[in-house]
Amino acid sequence: MQTCSFFRVLHRQHQFGERLVSIAFQSPGAYRGRSYPALAPRREMLKMDEATYRVAYQKILDHLDPRQVCDNLGEDAILLCWEAPGKFCHRRMVAEWLEEHLGRPVPELREPGLFDYL
């Protein structure tokens, strides 16, 4: 499993097929992949500061079973949201949560041909 920003894969989403999974509250209009609403932040969270957001989002994660989430998503899933790599985002919280509970890394997608500046 990996994570990535929509903008790094949207232009060639057909190459990733069913591996792409949006965990965003709302996906870009051009996105045609799967979504997993259980991992999406709630609308009211989008205006929170980072500290408040982290607490609210952790409550969402606390109500989910990480093994079941992984099984639902698939081992080779690429979890997508809006933020650029290196910026705070909930997909990294999900990755850290899965890493902690499942004992394996969930890195940011790094693949030749992806735009490094996004």
C-alpha positions in Angstrom: 0.0 0.0 0.0 1.1 3.5 -0.8 -0.2 7.1 -0.6 -0.1 9.9 -3.2 -1.6 13.2 -4.2 -4.3 13.2 -6.9 -2.2 15.6 -8.9 0.7 13.2 -9.2 -1.3 10.4 -10.8 -4.4 12.0 -12.3 -2.9 12.6 -15.7 -2.2 8.9 -16.0 -4.7 7.2 -13.7 -5.5 4.6 -16.3 -2.0 3.1 -15.7 -2.8 2.5 -12.0 -6.3 1.1 -12.6 -8.1 -0.2 -9.5 -5.1 0.5 -7.3 -6.2 4.1 -6.9 -8.5 4.8 -4.0 -9.7 8.3 -3.1 -9.9 8.9 0.7 -10.8 12.5 0.2 -14.1 14.3 1.1 -14.4 15.1 -2.5 -12.4 13.9 -5.5 -11.4 15.9 -8.6 -13.9 15.9 -11.4 -11.5 14.0 -13.7 -10.9 11.2 -11.2 -12.5 7.9 -12.2 -11.1 5.5 -9.6 -12.5 4.0 -6.5 -13.3 5.8 -3.3 -13.3 4.7 0.4 -15.6 7.1 2.3 -14.8 5.6 5.7 -11.4 7.3 5.5 -12.6 10.6 4.2 -12.6 13.6 6.6 -15.9 15.2 7.4 -16.9 18.5 5.7 -16.6 20.5 8.9 -13.1 19.3 9.4 -11.8 21.0 6.3 -11.7 24.4 8.0 -10.0 23.2 11.3 -6.5 24.1 12.2 -4.1 21.2 12.1 -4.1 20.3 15.8 -7.9 20.2 16.0 -8.1 18.3 12.7 -5.7 15.7 14.0 -7.8 15.0 17.1 -11.0 14.9 15.0 -9.5 12.6 12.4 -8.0 10.3 15.0 -11.5 9.7 16.3 -12.5 8.5 12.8 -9.6 6.1 12.7 -10.3 4.9 16.2 -13.7 3.5 15.0 -12.1 1.5 12.2 -10.4 -1.8 12.2 -7.0 -1.4 10.4 -6.9 -5.0 9.2 -10.4 -4.8 7.7 -9.6 -1.4 6.0 -6.4 -3.0 4.5 -8.4 -6.0 3.3 -11.1 -3.7 1.8 -8.6 -1.5 0.0 -6.2 -4.2 -1.1 -2.5 -4.7 -0.4 -1.5 -2.7 -3.5 -3.9 0.2 -3.1 -2.7 3.8 -3.6 -4.5 6.1 -1.2 -5.2 9.5 -2.7 -6.0 13.0 -1.3 -5.4 16.5 -2.4 -2.3 17.7 -0.5 1.2 17.7 -2.0 3.8 15.4 -0.6 5.4 16.8 2.5 2.4 18.8 3.5 0.2 17.8 6.4 -2.7 15.6 5.2 -4.9 12.9 6.5 -3.5 10.3 4.1 -0.2 10.4 6.1 -2.2 9.9 9.3 -3.9 6.9 7.6 -0.4 5.6 6.5 1.0 6.0 10.0 -2.1 4.3 11.6 -1.8 1.3 9.2 2.0 1.1 9.8 1.5 1.1 13.5 -1.2 -1.5 13.5 -0.1 -3.7 10.7 3.7 -3.4 11.1 4.6 -2.6 7.6 5.5 0.7 5.8 3.0 2.7 3.8 5.2 5.1 1.8 4.4 8.0 -0.4 4.4 6.8 -4.1 7.7 7.5 -5.8 7.7 6.4 -9.3 9.7 7.5 -12.4 7.6 9.8 -14.6 5.7 11.4 -11.8 6.1 15.2 -11.4 8.6 15.7 -8.5 7.5 19.4 -8.1 3.9 18.5 -7.1 
